[in-house]
Amino acid sequence: MNLVVLTGRLTRDPELKYGQSGKAYCRFSVAVDRAFQKGEADFINCVAFGKTAELIGEYLRKGRRAGINGRLQMNRYEINGEKRTTYDVMVDQIEFLESRNAVSDNNFEAKGYSESGYSKNQASAPDVYSEPDVDFEEDDDEFPF
């Protein structure tokens, strides 16, 4: 079973793009607190598709708290003869854990969030969205990852 459940804050604004077929995809990363290690976090890359991607691109911004359900996917590629491996969480469901005005776009660092460190903040008013159960074939050539 491949199941990932995360709660964290976006470390940057989501990147919403469209493939050649017109299907939306969105890349973003979240800072997730490490249990029992105060002030430390992991920065996890996430990818969403379709309507989920469009909602993330429209409503989430840097510093906003979100709950994510998905699966872990490993990607291997080669650059200049060097083999690389990355891991992304493929988002199946997203839960908005703050209202739109709870965190301003510019106070992420002011609240103690940065790539080197992270501190907690409480949230409220969850909104949930998940992609409808639709089987589709993903074209590996369409998306650049």
N, CA, C and O atoms as a GROMACS GRO file, in nm:
protein
  580
    1MET      N    1   0.085  -0.117   0.000
    1MET     CA    2   0.000   0.000   0.000
    1MET      C    3   0.089   0.124   0.000
    1MET      O    4   0.187   0.130   0.075
    2ASN      N    5   0.057   0.219  -0.081
    2ASN     CA    6   0.132   0.343  -0.093
    2ASN      C    7   0.038   0.458  -0.056
    2ASN      O    8  -0.040   0.504  -0.139
    3LEU      N    9   0.045   0.503   0.069
    3LEU     CA   10  -0.044   0.608   0.119
    3LEU      C   11   0.038   0.708   0.198
    3LEU      O   12   0.113   0.672   0.289
    4VAL      N   13   0.023   0.837   0.163
    4VAL     CA   14   0.093   0.945   0.231
    4VAL      C   15  -0.011   1.043   0.283
    4VAL      O   16  -0.100   1.085   0.208
    5VAL      N   17   0.001   1.081   0.411
    5VAL     CA   18  -0.087   1.180   0.471
    5VAL      C   19   0.002   1.286   0.535
    5VAL      O   20   0.085   1.255   0.621
    6LEU      N   21  -0.014   1.412   0.493
    6LEU     CA   22   0.071   1.521   0.541
    6LEU      C   23  -0.015   1.638   0.588
    6LEU      O   24  -0.123   1.663   0.534
    7THR      N   25   0.035   1.710   0.687
    7THR     CA   26  -0.021   1.839   0.725
    7THR      C   27   0.096   1.934   0.738
    7THR      O   28   0.189   1.908   0.814
    8GLY      N   29   0.091   2.044   0.664
    8GLY     CA   30   0.200   2.140   0.670
    8GLY      C   31   0.163   2.270   0.604
    8GLY      O   32   0.048   2.293   0.564
    9ARG      N   33   0.264   2.356   0.593
    9ARG     CA   34   0.245   2.487   0.530
    9ARG      C   35   0.321   2.493   0.398
    9ARG      O   36   0.431   2.441   0.387
   10LEU      N   37   0.260   2.558   0.299
   10LEU     CA   38   0.326   2.574   0.171
   10LEU      C   39   0.450   2.661   0.187
   10LEU      O   40   0.446   2.764   0.254
   11THR      N   41   0.560   2.620   0.125
   11THR     CA   42   0.685   2.694   0.137
   11THR      C   43   0.700   2.798   0.027
   11THR      O   44   0.788   2.884   0.036
   12ARG      N   45   0.617   2.791  -0.075
   12ARG     CA   46   0.616   2.889  -0.184
   12ARG      C   47   0.479   2.882  -0.252
   12ARG      O   48   0.402   2.790  -0.228
   13ASP      N   49   0.451   2.981  -0.336
   13ASP     CA   50   0.325   2.979  -0.410
   13ASP      C   51   0.323   2.860  -0.505
   13ASP      O   52   0.426   2.828  -0.565
   14PRO      N   53   0.207   2.794  -0.522
   14PRO     CA   54   0.198   2.682  -0.615
   14PRO      C   55   0.222   2.726  -0.759
   14PRO      O   56   0.190   2.839  -0.796
   15GLU      N   57   0.280   2.637  -0.839
   15GLU     CA   58   0.304   2.662  -0.981
   15GLU      C   59   0.199   2.587  -1.061
   15GLU      O   60   0.210   2.466  -1.078
   16LEU      N   61   0.098   2.657  -1.110
   16LEU     CA   62  -0.008   2.596  -1.190
   16LEU      C   63   0.028   2.607  -1.337
   16LEU      O   64   0.054   2.716  -1.387
   17LYS      N   65   0.029   2.492  -1.407
   17LYS     CA   66   0.060   2.490  -1.550
   17LYS      C   67  -0.035   2.394  -1.619
   17LYS      O   68  -0.109   2.320  -1.554
   18TYR      N   69  -0.032   2.397  -1.752
   18TYR     CA   70  -0.118   2.310  -1.831
   18TYR      C   71  -0.033   2.233  -1.931
   18TYR      O   72   0.056   2.289  -1.995
   19GLY      N   73  -0.061   2.101  -1.944
   19GLY     CA   74   0.009   2.017  -2.040
   19GLY      C   75  -0.042   2.045  -2.180
   19GLY      O   76  -0.134   2.125  -2.199
   20GLN      N   77   0.017   1.979  -2.279
   20GLN     CA   78  -0.022   2.000  -2.418
   20GLN      C   79  -0.167   1.963  -2.445
   20GLN      O   80  -0.231   2.021  -2.532
   21SER      N   81  -0.220   1.867  -2.370
   21SER     CA   82  -0.360   1.826  -2.387
   21SER      C   83  -0.456   1.921  -2.316
   21SER      O   84  -0.578   1.906  -2.329
   22GLY      N   85  -0.403   2.018  -2.240
   22GLY     CA   86  -0.487   2.112  -2.167
   22GLY      C   87  -0.514   2.071  -2.024
   22GLY      O   88  -0.583   2.143  -1.952
   23LYS      N   89  -0.462   1.956  -1.980
   23LYS     CA   90  -0.483   1.909  -1.843
   23LYS      C   91  -0.395   1.990  -1.747
   23LYS      O   92  -0.275   2.007  -1.772
   24ALA      N   93  -0.455   2.038  -1.639
   24ALA     CA   94  -0.383   2.119  -1.540
   24ALA      C   95  -0.297   2.031  -1.451
   24ALA      O   96  -0.334   1.919  -1.417
   25TYR      N   97  -0.180   2.084  -1.414
   25TYR     CA   98  -0.098   2.023  -1.310
   25TYR      C   99  -0.035   2.133  -1.228
   25TYR      O  100  -0.010   2.243  -1.278
   26CYS      N  101  -0.010   2.102  -1.103
   26CYS     CA  102   0.037   2.202  -1.009
   26CYS      C  103   0.147   2.142  -0.923
   26CYS      O  104   0.131   2.033  -0.868
   27ARG      N  105   0.260   2.213  -0.911
   27ARG     CA  106   0.372   2.171  -0.826
   27ARG      C  107   0.381   2.268  -0.708
   27ARG      O  108   0.369   2.389  -0.725
   28PHE      N  109   0.404   2.212  -0.589
   28PHE     CA  110   0.423   2.294  -0.470
   28PHE      C  111   0.497   2.210  -0.367
   28PHE      O  112   0.512   2.089  -0.384
   29SER      N  113   0.542   2.274  -0.260
   29SER     CA  114   0.606   2.198  -0.153
   29SER      C  115   0.549   2.244  -0.020
   29SER      O  116   0.505   2.358  -0.004
   30VAL      N  117   0.552   2.152   0.076
   30VAL     CA  118   0.501   2.182   0.210
   30VAL      C  119   0.609   2.153   0.314
   30VAL      O  120   0.688   2.060   0.300
   31ALA      N  121   0.610   2.235   0.419
   31ALA     CA  122   0.697   2.213   0.533
   31ALA      C  123   0.615   2.137   0.637
   31ALA      O  124   0.509   2.183   0.680
   32VAL      N  125   0.666   2.019   0.676
   32VAL     CA  126   0.596   1.933   0.771
   32VAL      C  127   0.685   1.916   0.895
   32VAL      O  128   0.800   1.874   0.884
   33ASP      N  129   0.630   1.950   1.012
   33ASP     CA  130   0.705   1.937   1.137
   33ASP      C  131   0.753   1.794   1.159
   33ASP      O  132   0.681   1.699   1.128
   34ARG      N  133   0.873   1.781   1.211
   34ARG     CA  134   0.924   1.651   1.254
   34ARG      C  135   0.874   1.626   1.396
   34ARG      O  136   0.886   1.712   1.483
   35ALA      N  137   0.819   1.508   1.417
   35ALA     CA  138   0.770   1.474   1.550
   35ALA      C  139   0.886   1.465   1.648
   35ALA      O  140   0.991   1.409   1.617
   36PHE      N  141   0.868   1.520   1.765
   36PHE     CA  142   0.964   1.515   1.875
   36PHE      C  143   1.094   1.588   1.846
   36PHE      O  144   1.191   1.571   1.920
   37GLN      N  145   1.100   1.668   1.742
   37GLN     CA  146   1.220   1.749   1.712
   37GLN      C  147   1.174   1.892   1.690
   37GLN      O  148   1.154   1.935   1.577
   38LYS      N  149   1.158   1.965   1.798
   38LYS     CA  150   1.104   2.100   1.793
   38LYS      C  151   1.188   2.190   1.703
   38LYS      O  152   1.311   2.192   1.712
   39GLY      N  153   1.120   2.265   1.616
   39GLY     CA  154   1.188   2.360   1.529
   39GLY      C  155   1.245   2.299   1.402
   39GLY      O  156   1.308   2.370   1.324
   40GLU      N  157   1.225   2.169   1.377
   40GLU     CA  158   1.275   2.106   1.256
   40GLU      C  159   1.159   2.060   1.170
   40GLU      O  160   1.053   2.022   1.221
   41ALA      N  161   1.179   2.063   1.039
   41ALA     CA  162   1.074   2.023   0.946
   41ALA      C  163   1.135   1.956   0.825
   41ALA      O  164   1.254   1.973   0.796
   42ASP      N  165   1.053   1.880   0.754
   42ASP     CA  166   1.090   1.823   0.625
   42ASP      C  167   1.016   1.902   0.518
   42ASP      O  168   0.902   1.943   0.538
   43PHE      N  169   1.081   1.922   0.405
   43PHE     CA  170   1.022   1.998   0.295
   43PHE      C  171   0.991   1.899   0.184
   43PHE      O  172   1.082   1.841   0.124
   44ILE      N  173   0.863   1.879   0.157
   44ILE     CA  174   0.816   1.771   0.072
   44ILE      C  175   0.752   1.828  -0.054
   44ILE      O  176   0.662   1.911  -0.047
   45ASN      N  177   0.801   1.782  -0.170
   45ASN     CA  178   0.747   1.824  -0.300
   45ASN      C  179   0.619   1.748  -0.330
   45ASN      O  180   0.610   1.627  -0.308
   46CYS      N  181   0.520   1.820  -0.383
   46CYS     CA  182   0.390   1.761  -0.415
   46CYS      C  183   0.349   1.801  -0.556
   46CYS      O  184   0.389   1.905  -0.607
   47VAL      N  185   0.268   1.714  -0.619
   47VAL     CA  186   0.215   1.740  -0.753
   47VAL      C  187   0.067   1.701  -0.753
   47VAL      O  188   0.030   1.595  -0.704
   48ALA      N  189  -0.017   1.788  -0.809
   48ALA     CA  190  -0.160   1.760  -0.823
   48ALA      C  191  -0.200   1.777  -0.968
   48ALA      O  192  -0.133   1.849  -1.043
   49PHE      N  193  -0.307   1.711  -1.009
   49PHE     CA  194  -0.355   1.717  -1.146
   49PHE      C  195  -0.502   1.755  -1.151
   49PHE      O  196  -0.573   1.744  -1.050
   50GLY      N  197  -0.548   1.799  -1.267
   50GLY     CA  198  -0.689   1.825  -1.292
   50GLY      C  199  -0.747   1.936  -1.209
   50GLY      O  200  -0.682   2.038  -1.183
   51LYS      N  201  -0.871   1.916  -1.166
   51LYS     CA  202  -0.944   2.017  -1.088
   51LYS      C  203  -0.875   2.044  -0.954
   51LYS      O  204  -0.875   2.158  -0.906
   52THR      N  205  -0.817   1.941  -0.895
   52THR     CA  206  -0.744   1.960  -0.770
   52THR      C  207  -0.631   2.060  -0.790
   52THR      O  208  -0.611   2.148  -0.707
   53ALA      N  209  -0.558   2.046  -0.898
   53ALA     CA  210  -0.447   2.137  -0.929
   53ALA      C  211  -0.498   2.280  -0.948
   53ALA      O  212  -0.436   2.374  -0.898
   54GLU      N  213  -0.609   2.296  -1.018
   54GLU     CA  214  -0.664   2.429  -1.040
   54GLU      C  215  -0.708   2.494  -0.909
   54GLU      O  216  -0.686   2.614  -0.890
   55LEU      N  217  -0.769   2.418  -0.818
   55LEU     CA  218  -0.810   2.472  -0.689
   55LEU      C  219  -0.690   2.512  -0.604
   55LEU      O  220  -0.692   2.616  -0.539
   56ILE      N  221  -0.587   2.430  -0.605
   56ILE     CA  222  -0.465   2.462  -0.531
   56ILE      C  223  -0.403   2.590  -0.585
   56ILE      O  224  -0.365   2.678  -0.508
   57GLY      N  225  -0.392   2.600  -0.717
   57GLY     CA  226  -0.335   2.718  -0.780
   57GLY      C  227  -0.413   2.844  -0.753
   57GLY      O  228  -0.356   2.953  -0.745
   58GLU      N  229  -0.545   2.831  -0.739
   58GLU     CA  230  -0.630   2.948  -0.716
   58GLU      C  231  -0.636   2.991  -0.570
   58GLU      O  232  -0.637   3.110  -0.541
   59TYR      N  233  -0.642   2.895  -0.477
   59TYR     CA  234  -0.671   2.929  -0.338
   59TYR      C  235  -0.555   2.919  -0.240
   59TYR      O  236  -0.560   2.982  -0.135
   60LEU      N  237  -0.452   2.843  -0.270
   60LEU     CA  238  -0.342   2.830  -0.174
   60LEU      C  239  -0.225   2.920  -0.211
   60LEU      O  240  -0.198   2.943  -0.328
   61ARG      N  241  -0.158   2.970  -0.111
   61ARG     CA  242  -0.042   3.057  -0.128
   61ARG      C  243   0.062   3.018  -0.024
   61ARG      O  244   0.036   2.941   0.067
   62LYS      N  245   0.180   3.074  -0.040
   62LYS     CA  246   0.290   3.052   0.052
   62LYS      C  247   0.245   3.079   0.196
   62LYS      O  248   0.184   3.182   0.223
   63GLY      N  249   0.276   2.987   0.288
   63GLY     CA  250   0.242   3.004   0.427
   63GLY      C  251   0.110   2.946   0.469
   63GLY      O  252   0.086   2.929   0.589
   64ARG      N  253   0.022   2.914   0.375
   64ARG     CA  254  -0.108   2.858   0.409
   64ARG      C  255  -0.094   2.712   0.450
   64ARG      O  256  -0.012   2.638   0.396
   65ARG      N  257  -0.175   2.670   0.546
   65ARG     CA  258  -0.172   2.534   0.598
   65ARG      C  259  -0.268   2.447   0.520
   65ARG      O  260  -0.380   2.488   0.489
   66ALA      N  261  -0.223   2.324   0.488
   66ALA     CA  262  -0.306   2.231   0.411
   66ALA      C  263  -0.283   2.089   0.458
   66ALA      O  264  -0.174   2.054   0.505
   67GLY      N  265  -0.387   2.007   0.445
   67GLY     CA  266  -0.378   1.864   0.469
   67GLY      C  267  -0.378   1.794   0.334
   67GLY      O  268  -0.457   1.829   0.247
   68ILE      N  269  -0.290   1.697   0.317
   68ILE     CA  270  -0.273   1.632   0.187
   68ILE      C  271  -0.280   1.481   0.204
   68ILE      O  272  -0.215   1.425   0.292
   69ASN      N  273  -0.358   1.417   0.119
   69ASN     CA  274  -0.360   1.271   0.106
   69ASN      C  275  -0.311   1.238  -0.034
   69ASN      O  276  -0.354   1.301  -0.131
   70GLY      N  277  -0.223   1.141  -0.044
   70GLY     CA  278  -0.173   1.104  -0.176
   70GLY      C  279  -0.087   0.981  -0.170
   70GLY      O  280  -0.098   0.900  -0.078
   71ARG      N  281   0.000   0.966  -0.271
   71ARG     CA  282   0.090   0.852  -0.278
   71ARG      C  283   0.228   0.900  -0.318
   71ARG      O  284   0.241   1.001  -0.387
   72LEU      N  285   0.329   0.830  -0.274
   72LEU     CA  286   0.467   0.866  -0.304
   72LEU      C  287   0.508   0.808  -0.437
   72LEU      O  288   0.483   0.691  -0.466
   73GLN      N  289   0.572   0.890  -0.519
   73GLN     CA  290   0.620   0.845  -0.651
   73GLN      C  291   0.767   0.881  -0.666
   73GLN      O  292   0.807   0.994  -0.639
   74MET      N  293   0.847   0.785  -0.709
   74MET     CA  294   0.989   0.806  -0.734
   74MET      C  295   1.009   0.836  -0.882
   74MET      O  296   0.951   0.770  -0.968
   75ASN      N  297   1.091   0.936  -0.910
   75ASN     CA  298   1.122   0.973  -1.048
   75ASN      C  299   1.273   0.966  -1.067
   75ASN      O  300   1.349   1.021  -0.987
   76ARG      N  301   1.317   0.899  -1.174
   76ARG     CA  302   1.460   0.890  -1.205
   76ARG      C  303   1.484   0.958  -1.339
   76ARG      O  304   1.406   0.944  -1.433
   77TYR      N  305   1.594   1.033  -1.346
   77TYR     CA  306   1.631   1.100  -1.469
   77TYR      C  307   1.781   1.121  -1.470
   77TYR      O  308   1.850   1.097  -1.371
   78GLU      N  309   1.831   1.167  -1.584
   78GLU     CA  310   1.975   1.186  -1.599
   78GLU      C  311   2.001   1.326  -1.652
   78GLU      O  312   1.937   1.370  -1.747
   79ILE      N  313   2.097   1.396  -1.589
   79ILE     CA  314   2.140   1.528  -1.635
   79ILE      C  315   2.291   1.525  -1.649
   79ILE      O  316   2.363   1.494  -1.554
   80ASN      N  317   2.338   1.557  -1.768
   80ASN     CA  318   2.482   1.559  -1.796
   80ASN      C  319   2.551   1.431  -1.752
   80ASN      O  320   2.660   1.436  -1.695
   81GLY      N  321   2.488   1.318  -1.779
   81GLY     CA  322   2.547   1.189  -1.744
   81GLY      C  323   2.534   1.149  -1.599
   81GLY      O  324   2.576   1.039  -1.562
   82GLU      N  325   2.477   1.235  -1.515
   82GLU     CA  326   2.460   1.206  -1.373
   82GLU      C  327   2.316   1.161  -1.347
   82GLU      O  328   2.221   1.232  -1.379
   83LYS      N  329   2.301   1.042  -1.289
   83LYS     CA  330   2.168   0.989  -1.258
   83LYS      C  331   2.117   1.052  -1.130
   83LYS      O  332   2.189   1.063  -1.031
   84ARG      N  333   1.989   1.093  -1.134
   84ARG     CA  334   1.927   1.157  -1.018
   84ARG      C  335   1.794   1.090  -0.987
   84ARG      O  336   1.729   1.033  -1.075
   85THR      N  337   1.756   1.098  -0.862
   85THR     CA  338   1.629   1.043  -0.816
   85THR      C  339   1.559   1.148  -0.732
   85THR      O  340   1.620   1.210  -0.646
   86THR      N  341   1.431   1.168  -0.758
   86THR     CA  342   1.350   1.259  -0.677
   86THR      C  343   1.225   1.184  -0.632
   86THR      O  344   1.185   1.085  -0.692
   87TYR      N  345   1.165   1.234  -0.526
   87TYR     CA  346   1.041   1.178  -0.475
   87TYR      C  347   0.937   1.289  -0.466
   87TYR      O  348   0.966   1.398  -0.415
   88ASP      N  349   0.817   1.262  -0.516
   88ASP     CA  350   0.707   1.357  -0.510
   88ASP      C  351   0.585   1.287  -0.450
   88ASP      O  352   0.566   1.167  -0.469
   89VAL      N  353   0.504   1.362  -0.380
   89VAL     CA  354   0.374   1.313  -0.335
   89VAL      C  355   0.273   1.351  -0.443
   89VAL      O  356   0.255   1.469  -0.474
   90MET      N  357   0.207   1.250  -0.499
   90MET     CA  358   0.104   1.272  -0.599
   90MET      C  359  -0.027   1.292  -0.522
   90MET      O  360  -0.078   1.198  -0.460
   91VAL      N  361  -0.081   1.413  -0.526
   91VAL     CA  362  -0.195   1.452  -0.442
   91VAL      C  363  -0.324   1.390  -0.495
   91VAL      O  364  -0.360   1.409  -0.612
   92ASP      N  365  -0.394   1.318  -0.408
   92ASP     CA  366  -0.526   1.264  -0.440
   92ASP      C  367  -0.636   1.349  -0.378
   92ASP      O  368  -0.744   1.364  -0.434
   93GLN      N  369  -0.607   1.406  -0.260
   93GLN     CA  370  -0.706   1.487  -0.188
   93GLN      C  371  -0.632   1.598  -0.112
   93GLN      O  372  -0.524   1.577  -0.058
   94ILE      N  373  -0.693   1.717  -0.110
   94ILE     CA  374  -0.634   1.832  -0.040
   94ILE      C  375  -0.740   1.889   0.054
   94ILE      O  376  -0.858   1.894   0.020
   95GLU      N  377  -0.697   1.930   0.171
   95GLU     CA  378  -0.787   1.993   0.267
   95GLU      C  379  -0.729   2.129   0.304
   95GLU      O  380  -0.616   2.137   0.353
   96PHE      N  381  -0.804   2.236   0.280
   96PHE     CA  382  -0.761   2.371   0.316
   96PHE      C  383  -0.787   2.389   0.465
   96PHE      O  384  -0.902   2.383   0.509
   97LEU      N  385  -0.682   2.412   0.542
   97LEU     CA  386  -0.694   2.416   0.688
   97LEU      C  387  -0.701   2.557   0.744
   97LEU      O  388  -0.706   2.573   0.866
   98GLU      N  389  -0.702   2.658   0.661
   98GLU     CA  390  -0.714   2.797   0.705
   98GLU      C  391  -0.805   2.872   0.610
   98GLU      O  392  -0.820   2.836   0.493
   99SER      N  393  -0.866   2.977   0.664
   99SER     CA  394  -0.944   3.063   0.577
   99SER      C  395  -0.849   3.142   0.488
   99SER      O  396  -0.729   3.148   0.514
  100ARG      N  397  -0.901   3.200   0.385
  100ARG     CA  398  -0.821   3.274   0.288
  100ARG      C  399  -0.737   3.385   0.349
  100ARG      O  400  -0.624   3.410   0.305
  101ASN      N  401  -0.790   3.453   0.450
  101ASN     CA  402  -0.722   3.569   0.508
  101ASN      C  403  -0.640   3.536   0.633
  101ASN      O  404  -0.586   3.627   0.696
  102ALA      N  405  -0.628   3.408   0.669
  102ALA     CA  406  -0.558   3.372   0.792
  102ALA      C  407  -0.410   3.402   0.788
  102ALA      O  408  -0.352   3.441   0.890
  103VAL      N  409  -0.346   3.385   0.673
  103VAL     CA  410  -0.202   3.410   0.660
  103VAL      C  411  -0.181   3.498   0.537
  103VAL      O  412  -0.223   3.462   0.428
  104SER      N  413  -0.117   3.612   0.555
  104SER     CA  414  -0.090   3.697   0.439
  104SER      C  415   0.028   3.641   0.361
  104SER      O  416   0.109   3.567   0.417
  105ASP      N  417   0.038   3.675   0.233
  105ASP     CA  418   0.142   3.622   0.146
  105ASP      C  419   0.282   3.659   0.191
  105ASP      O  420   0.376   3.587   0.159
  106ASN      N  421   0.298   3.768   0.265
  106ASN     CA  422   0.432   3.816   0.297
  106ASN      C  423   0.478   3.786   0.439
  106ASN      O  424   0.589   3.823   0.476
  107ASN      N  425   0.396   3.719   0.522
  107ASN     CA  426   0.438   3.700   0.659
  107ASN      C  427   0.483   3.557   0.690
  107ASN      O  428   0.490   3.519   0.807
  108PHE      N  429   0.512   3.479   0.589
  108PHE     CA  430   0.559   3.342   0.608
  108PHE      C  431   0.689   3.340   0.688
  108PHE      O  432   0.700   3.267   0.786
  109GLU      N  433   0.788   3.421   0.647
  109GLU     CA  434   0.915   3.428   0.719
  109GLU      C  435   0.897   3.495   0.854
  109GLU      O  436   0.964   3.459   0.951
  110ALA      N  437   0.806   3.593   0.863
  110ALA     CA  438   0.784   3.662   0.989
  110ALA      C  439   0.731   3.568   1.097
  110ALA      O  440   0.754   3.590   1.215
  111LYS      N  441   0.660   3.463   1.057
  111LYS     CA  442   0.608   3.366   1.152
  111LYS      C  443   0.710   3.258   1.184
  111LYS      O  444   0.679   3.166   1.261
  112GLY      N  445   0.831   3.266   1.129
  112GLY     CA  446   0.934   3.170   1.162
  112GLY      C  447   0.953   3.060   1.062
  112GLY      O  448   1.024   2.963   1.091
  113TYR      N  449   0.893   3.069   0.944
  113TYR     CA  450   0.904   2.966   0.844
  113TYR      C  451   1.012   3.001   0.743
  113TYR      O  452   1.014   3.112   0.689
  114SER      N  453   1.100   2.909   0.719
  114SER     CA  454   1.201   2.925   0.615
  114SER      C  455   1.250   2.787   0.576
  114SER      O  456   1.214   2.689   0.641
  115GLU      N  457   1.330   2.777   0.472
  115GLU     CA  458   1.382   2.649   0.428
  115GLU      C  459   1.471   2.586   0.534
  115GLU      O  460   1.489   2.464   0.532
  116SER      N  461   1.527   2.663   0.626
  116SER     CA  462   1.616   2.607   0.727
  116SER      C  463   1.545   2.578   0.859
  116SER      O  464   1.600   2.507   0.944
  117GLY      N  465   1.426   2.632   0.879
  117GLY     CA  466   1.357   2.609   1.005
  117GLY      C  467   1.209   2.634   0.993
  117GLY      O  468   1.165   2.694   0.895
  118TYR      N  469   1.130   2.590   1.092
  118TYR     CA  470   0.986   2.593   1.083
  118TYR      C  471   0.927   2.595   1.222
  118TYR      O  472   0.976   2.526   1.311
  119SER      N  473   0.822   2.672   1.242
  119SER     CA  474   0.752   2.669   1.371
  119SER      C  475   0.603   2.656   1.347
  119SER      O  476   0.554   2.693   1.240
  120LYS      N  477   0.531   2.604   1.445
  120LYS     CA  478   0.389   2.573   1.430
  120LYS      C  479   0.298   2.695   1.444
  120LYS      O  480   0.333   2.796   1.503
  121ASN      N  481   0.178   2.680   1.385
  121ASN     CA  482   0.070   2.777   1.404
  121ASN      C  483  -0.061   2.700   1.396
  121ASN      O  484  -0.071   2.606   1.317
  122GLN      N  485  -0.162   2.736   1.474
  122GLN     CA  486  -0.289   2.666   1.475
  122GLN      C  487  -0.374   2.709   1.355
  122GLN      O  488  -0.354   2.817   1.300
  123ALA      N  489  -0.470   2.625   1.316
  123ALA     CA  490  -0.555   2.653   1.201
  123ALA      C  491  -0.701   2.623   1.234
  123ALA      O  492  -0.732   2.564   1.337
  124SER      N  493  -0.791   2.666   1.143
  124SER     CA  494  -0.933   2.639   1.161
  124SER      C  495  -1.002   2.634   1.026
  124SER      O  496  -0.941   2.657   0.922
  125ALA      N  497  -1.131   2.602   1.029
  125ALA     CA  498  -1.220   2.605   0.913
  125ALA      C  499  -1.172   2.522   0.796
  125ALA      O  500  -1.132   2.577   0.694
  126PRO      N  501  -1.174   2.387   0.809
  126PRO     CA  502  -1.128   2.304   0.698
  126PRO      C  503  -1.227   2.300   0.582
  126PRO      O  504  -1.348   2.300   0.602
  127ASP      N  505  -1.173   2.298   0.461
  127ASP     CA  506  -1.247   2.276   0.338
  127ASP      C  507  -1.177   2.161   0.267
  127ASP      O  508  -1.054   2.160   0.258
  128VAL      N  509  -1.252   2.064   0.217
  128VAL     CA  510  -1.191   1.945   0.156
  128VAL      C  511  -1.229   1.937   0.010
  128VAL      O  512  -1.342   1.967  -0.028
  129TYR      N  513  -1.133   1.895  -0.074
  129TYR     CA  514  -1.161   1.866  -0.213
  129TYR      C  515  -1.082   1.745  -0.254
  129TYR      O  516  -0.963   1.734  -0.221
  130SER      N  517  -1.144   1.655  -0.323
  130SER     CA  518  -1.072   1.542  -0.380
  130SER      C  519  -1.119   1.521  -0.523
  130SER      O  520  -1.233   1.551  -0.557
  131GLU      N  521  -1.031   1.469  -0.604
  131GLU     CA  522  -1.058   1.441  -0.745
  131GLU      C  523  -1.160   1.327  -0.753
  131GLU      O  524  -1.148   1.230  -0.679
  132PRO      N  525  -1.261   1.336  -0.842
  132PRO     CA  526  -1.356   1.226  -0.856
  132PRO      C  527  -1.283   1.100  -0.903
  132PRO      O  528  -1.179   1.108  -0.969
  133ASP      N  529  -1.339   0.983  -0.870
  133ASP     CA  530  -1.277   0.857  -0.911
  133ASP      C  531  -1.293   0.838  -1.062
  133ASP      O  532  -1.398   0.792  -1.109
  134VAL      N  533  -1.189   0.873  -1.136
  134VAL     CA  534  -1.189   0.858  -1.281
  134VAL      C  535  -1.058   0.794  -1.320
  134VAL      O  536  -0.951   0.842  -1.282
  135ASP      N  537  -1.065   0.684  -1.393
  135ASP     CA  538  -0.942   0.621  -1.442
  135ASP      C  539  -0.899   0.692  -1.569
  135ASP      O  540  -0.981   0.715  -1.659
  136PHE      N  541  -0.772   0.726  -1.578
  136PHE     CA  542  -0.719   0.789  -1.697
  136PHE      C  543  -0.577   0.742  -1.718
  136PHE      O  544  -0.507   0.705  -1.624
  137GLU      N  545  -0.535   0.745  -1.842
  137GLU     CA  546  -0.398   0.709  -1.878
  137GLU      C  547  -0.313   0.833  -1.873
  137GLU      O  548  -0.344   0.933  -1.939
  138GLU      N  549  -0.204   0.829  -1.794
  138GLU     CA  550  -0.112   0.942  -1.791
  138GLU      C  551  -0.010   0.925  -1.901
  138GLU      O  552   0.052   0.819  -1.912
  139ASP      N  553   0.010   1.027  -1.981
  139ASP     CA  554   0.110   1.026  -2.086
  139ASP      C  555   0.238   1.081  -2.028
  139ASP      O  556   0.246   1.200  -1.998
  140ASP      N  557   0.341   0.996  -2.012
  140ASP     CA  558   0.467   1.036  -1.949
  140ASP      C  559   0.536   1.147  -2.025
  140ASP      O  560   0.613   1.223  -1.967
  141ASP      N  561   0.511   1.158  -2.157
  141ASP     CA  562   0.577   1.261  -2.236
  141ASP      C  563   0.513   1.398  -2.218
  141ASP      O  564   0.574   1.500  -2.250
  142GLU      N  565   0.390   1.402  -2.165
  142GLU     CA  566   0.319   1.529  -2.155
  142GLU      C  567   0.370   1.615  -2.040
  142GLU      O  568   0.376   1.737  -2.054
  143PHE      N  569   0.406   1.554  -1.926
  143PHE     CA  570   0.446   1.632  -1.809
  143PHE      C  571   0.596   1.621  -1.787
  143PHE      O  572   0.652   1.512  -1.799
  144PRO      N  573   0.662   1.732  -1.755
  144PRO     CA  574   0.809   1.736  -1.748
  144PRO      C  575   0.867   1.683  -1.618
  144PRO      O  576   0.960   1.744  -1.564
  145PHE      N  577   0.817   1.571  -1.566
  145PHE     CA  578   0.875   1.511  -1.446
  145PHE      C  579   0.841   1.365  -1.440
  145PHE      O  580   0.881   1.297  -1.346
   0.00000   0.00000   0.00000
